[in-house]
Amino acid sequence: MPLTTTRELVLSAAAERRAVPAFNVITLEYAEAITAGASAAGIPVILQISENAVRFHGGQVEPMARAAAQVARDCDIDIALHLDHVTDIGLLHKAAEAGFSSAMFDAGAQPYAENRAATLAAARWAHGAGLWLEAELGYVGGKPDAPASAHAAGVRTDPQEAAHYVADTGVDALAVAVGSSHAMTERSATLDHALIERLRDAVPVPLVLHGSSGVGDDELRRAVGAGISKVNIGTALGVAFTRAVRDALAAKPDAVDPRRYLARGREAIAEAVCRLSAVVSG
């Protein structure tokens, strides 16, 4: 099938008071596994390639983007391609040509005024290039440049400030800090659902939850019910993949053909995607 757009998937989810899952892609095996898991669940998904993943691939965005897009086209469900957590404006300017329909410009580590100014410039460029743009206000925990805790004073997104920010920048979606943290390997995060509801009422664009790997199923369902429309998941796939590869190598320590253990990792990601997609989409 042809690729769909992030705009279509997220706006449709928001209108139906559900969320679309967005899964991080690091290697080709991830793209294959995510599409397989989503197809098994029958649920549309977003394939996300982050700036960190681009850096891992030598700073070249197109090879992984083109490969992920082709895998998506061979799938029987709606899939969009999104460039995530971009801080390098030069990388943002490559997004449309590389085949992305959307990007997340991340100036969240900057003070409010600098974040607003940088995001306004990014949004103007993105819209001129036909891209749907997500931004972040507040500090989602777990990033090197964020406060140590997602529960520290002053890190969560303020609804009134968020309303002004969206109006001033013209962004299409807003990632909010409501208690989740990036890179969590245990699902123990507690979200502020009342804050999510206040943000939903204050902000006229879809809300995005980052750091969702550390959020349990019931918390995710409540967050979607409160107003989250896009749920980003990355670390949970790495946990599933790595555990499966370790188990495969432990069972056959003399294995040298990577296809044998990578296949198990790919299967584990697909299983995780199938389950988590059902949780997120309701």
SVG drawing of the C-alpha trace seen along z (x, -y; Angstrom):
<svg xmlns="http://www.w3.org/2000/svg" viewBox="-15 -34 46 58">
<polyline fill="none" stroke="black" stroke-width="0.4" points="0.0,0.0 1.1,-3.6 2.4,-5.4 -0.2,-7.4 0.7,-10.6 1.2,-11.2 -1.3,-14.0 -4.1,-11.6 -3.3,-8.9 -3.1,-11.3 -6.0,-13.5 -8.2,-10.4 -7.2,-9.0 -7.8,-12.3 -11.3,-12.6 -12.1,-9.1 -10.6,-9.6 -8.0,-6.9 -4.3,-7.1 -2.0,-5.9 1.2,-4.0 4.5,-5.3 7.4,-2.9 11.1,-3.7 13.1,-2.1 16.8,-1.5 17.6,1.1 15.9,2.8 14.9,5.7 12.9,3.2 11.0,1.9 10.2,5.5 9.1,6.4 7.0,3.4 5.1,3.7 4.6,7.5 3.3,6.8 1.0,4.0 -0.4,6.1 -1.1,9.0 -3.0,6.5 -4.7,4.8 -3.8,1.4 -2.2,-1.5 1.1,-2.7 3.8,-5.3 7.4,-4.3 9.8,-6.7 13.4,-7.3 15.1,-9.5 18.1,-11.8 20.0,-9.4 19.2,-6.5 20.4,-8.7 23.6,-9.4 24.0,-5.6 23.8,-5.1 26.7,-7.5 24.5,-10.6 22.8,-9.4 19.1,-9.6 18.0,-8.4 19.1,-4.8 17.2,-3.9 14.2,-6.1 14.0,-4.6 14.2,-1.0 11.6,-1.6 9.3,-3.2 9.6,-0.2 8.9,2.2 5.8,0.2 4.6,0.2 4.7,3.9 2.3,4.0 -1.4,4.3 -2.2,1.5 -1.8,-2.2 1.7,-3.3 3.3,-6.7 7.0,-7.7 8.1,-10.2 11.5,-11.8 11.7,-12.1 13.5,-14.2 15.3,-16.5 17.6,-19.1 19.7,-19.6 17.9,-22.0 20.0,-20.7 18.5,-17.2 15.0,-18.7 15.6,-20.2 16.3,-16.7 13.0,-15.2 10.7,-15.8 13.2,-14.7 13.9,-11.6 10.2,-10.6 9.0,-11.7 5.5,-13.2 6.2,-14.6 8.9,-15.5 9.3,-16.3 11.5,-19.3 12.9,-19.2 13.9,-22.5 12.5,-21.3 15.8,-21.6 16.0,-25.3 14.4,-28.1 10.8,-28.9 11.6,-32.0 14.4,-30.2 12.2,-27.1 9.4,-29.2 11.5,-31.1 13.4,-28.1 10.2,-26.1 8.4,-28.9 11.2,-29.0 11.1,-25.2 7.3,-25.1 7.4,-27.8 10.0,-25.9 8.2,-22.5 4.8,-23.8 6.4,-25.3 7.9,-21.9 4.5,-20.1 5.6,-18.5 3.4,-18.1 5.4,-19.3 5.4,-18.1 7.2,-20.0 7.8,-19.6 7.1,-21.9 8.2,-20.8 10.9,-18.3 10.2,-14.6 12.4,-12.7 15.3,-10.4 17.0,-12.7 20.6,-13.8 19.7,-17.5 16.5,-17.1 16.2,-17.3 17.0,-14.1 13.4,-13.3 10.1,-13.5 8.6,-14.5 10.9,-17.4 9.3,-20.8 8.7,-22.9 9.3,-20.2 5.7,-19.4 3.9,-21.2 1.7,-24.1 -1.7,-24.2 -1.8,-28.0 1.8,-28.2 1.1,-25.4 -1.9,-27.2 0.2,-30.3 3.1,-28.2 0.9,-26.4 -0.7,-29.7 2.7,-31.4 4.5,-28.6 1.7,-27.1 2.9,-23.5 0.6,-20.7 1.0,-18.5 2.5,-18.9 4.6,-16.4 3.8,-17.1 5.6,-16.3 3.1,-14.5 5.2,-12.1 6.8,-9.7 10.5,-9.3 12.6,-8.2 14.7,-5.0 12.8,-3.3 13.2,0.5 10.5,1.0 6.9,0.0 6.5,-1.9 5.8,-5.5 2.8,-7.2 1.2,-9.8 -0.7,-12.9 -4.0,-12.2 -5.7,-15.3 -3.0,-17.4 -3.5,-15.6 -7.2,-16.5 -6.3,-20.1 -3.9,-20.2 -6.4,-18.6 -8.9,-21.3 -6.4,-24.1 -4.5,-23.1 -6.2,-22.9 -3.8,-20.3 -3.2,-16.6 -1.1,-15.7 1.8,-13.2 3.2,-11.0 6.9,-10.4 8.7,-7.9 5.8,-5.5 7.9,-2.3 7.9,-2.9 4.1,-3.3 2.0,-0.3 -1.0,0.8 -3.7,-0.6 -1.8,-3.9 -1.6,-4.1 -5.3,-3.4 -6.1,-6.1 -3.8,-8.6 -5.4,-7.9 -8.8,-8.4 -7.6,-11.7 -6.5,-13.1 -3.3,-11.6 -3.5,-11.0 0.0,-9.7 2.0,-7.3 5.8,-7.0 7.4,-3.6 11.1,-2.8 12.9,-1.3 10.3,1.5 11.2,2.8 14.9,2.8 14.2,4.7 12.3,7.4 14.8,7.6 17.9,7.8 16.3,10.4 15.4,12.6 18.9,12.3 20.5,13.1 18.3,16.1 19.1,17.4 22.9,17.0 22.7,18.6 20.9,21.6 23.5,21.8 26.7,20.1 28.6,21.3 26.2,19.6 27.9,17.4 25.1,16.8 23.4,13.6 20.3,14.5 19.6,17.1 19.5,14.8 18.3,11.7 15.3,13.6 14.4,14.2 14.9,10.6 12.7,9.6 9.9,12.0 10.1,10.6 9.6,7.0 6.7,8.0 5.0,9.7 5.6,6.5 4.2,4.3 1.1,6.4 0.3,6.3 1.1,2.6 -0.7,1.5 -3.9,3.1 -3.4,1.4 -2.8,-2.1 -5.5,-2.0 -8.2,-0.8"/>
</svg>
